Amino acid sequence: SFFIVLASTALMYVLVALSGNPLKDLLEYNGPGREARIAARTAALNLDVPIPGRYVLWLQEIGKCIAPGGDECTLGLDRKLRPVLPQLDVALGSTMRLVIAATVLALLLGVVTGVVTALRQYSTFDYSVTFIAFLCFSLPVFWVSTLLKQYIAIDLNTWLQDPQLTYASISLIGLAAGVI
């Protein structure tokens, strides 16, 4: 498992390193001290070292975190030259809240749906729910998340800014909600 972790971190490091230029915002900046800022970021992020060398330097930083007395553990710096480790506290808290909320919601919906379909066994409703569950289970997560982001987060929010519903569409939505 050590070699799998090493290979996966190396792959992710290379993909992130090739994903964009960390100096892009400074290259577009035309104010005073531009060259000094570029030199400072290049030195702080070791951008003058090839990617495999930077990966080894990052592994050394991880080693500081694992070794006893890892007081200097920062997990590297971000583009604004801030340590990454304190930022993980905020991200981890937000992620845990999201995971817990999603798990509780999934449990509630799953149990309620299971009880209702068990009470109406072999009905059209039971077959429909089973079909939708298998369909959703078999779809790739990255594809579903992209669709949900586009149609729920972006398009729905755009529509909610200026909703326009006719009386017929309101009636159809109410009728569909009542049937469900």
Contacts in CASP RR format, 6 or more apart in sequence:
PFRMAT RR
TARGET T0000
AUTHOR 0000-0000-0000
METHOD contacts of the structure
MODEL  1
SFFIVLASTALMYVLVALSGNPLKDLLEYNGPGREARIAARTAALNLDVP
IPGRYVLWLQEIGKCIAPGGDECTLGLDRKLRPVLPQLDVALGSTMRLVI
AATVLALLLGVVTGVVTALRQYSTFDYSVTFIAFLCFSLPVFWVSTLLKQ
YIAIDLNTWLQDPQLTYASISLIGLAAGVI
9 59 0 8 1.000
10 55 0 8 1.000
13 51 0 8 1.000
13 54 0 8 1.000
13 55 0 8 1.000
13 58 0 8 1.000
14 51 0 8 1.000
14 55 0 8 1.000
17 51 0 8 1.000
17 54 0 8 1.000
17 55 0 8 1.000
18 51 0 8 1.000
21 27 0 8 1.000
22 41 0 8 1.000
22 45 0 8 1.000
22 47 0 8 1.000
22 79 0 8 1.000
23 38 0 8 1.000
23 41 0 8 1.000
23 42 0 8 1.000
23 47 0 8 1.000
25 79 0 8 1.000
26 34 0 8 1.000
26 37 0 8 1.000
26 38 0 8 1.000
26 41 0 8 1.000
27 38 0 8 1.000
29 37 0 8 1.000
40 81 0 8 1.000
41 47 0 8 1.000
41 79 0 8 1.000
41 81 0 8 1.000
42 48 0 8 1.000
44 77 0 8 1.000
44 81 0 8 1.000
45 77 0 8 1.000
45 79 0 8 1.000
45 81 0 8 1.000
46 53 0 8 1.000
46 54 0 8 1.000
46 57 0 8 1.000
47 54 0 8 1.000
49 57 0 8 1.000
58 76 0 8 1.000
61 73 0 8 1.000
61 74 0 8 1.000
61 75 0 8 1.000
61 76 0 8 1.000
62 75 0 8 1.000
64 70 0 8 1.000
64 72 0 8 1.000
64 73 0 8 1.000
65 73 0 8 1.000
65 75 0 8 1.000
65 85 0 8 1.000
73 85 0 8 1.000
74 83 0 8 1.000
74 84 0 8 1.000
74 85 0 8 1.000
75 83 0 8 1.000
75 84 0 8 1.000
75 85 0 8 1.000
75 88 0 8 1.000
76 83 0 8 1.000
76 84 0 8 1.000
76 85 0 8 1.000
77 83 0 8 1.000
77 84 0 8 1.000
78 84 0 8 1.000
78 87 0 8 1.000
113 129 0 8 1.000
114 129 0 8 1.000
116 125 0 8 1.000
116 129 0 8 1.000
117 125 0 8 1.000
117 126 0 8 1.000
117 129 0 8 1.000
117 130 0 8 1.000
120 126 0 8 1.000
136 144 0 8 1.000
165 173 0 8 1.000
END
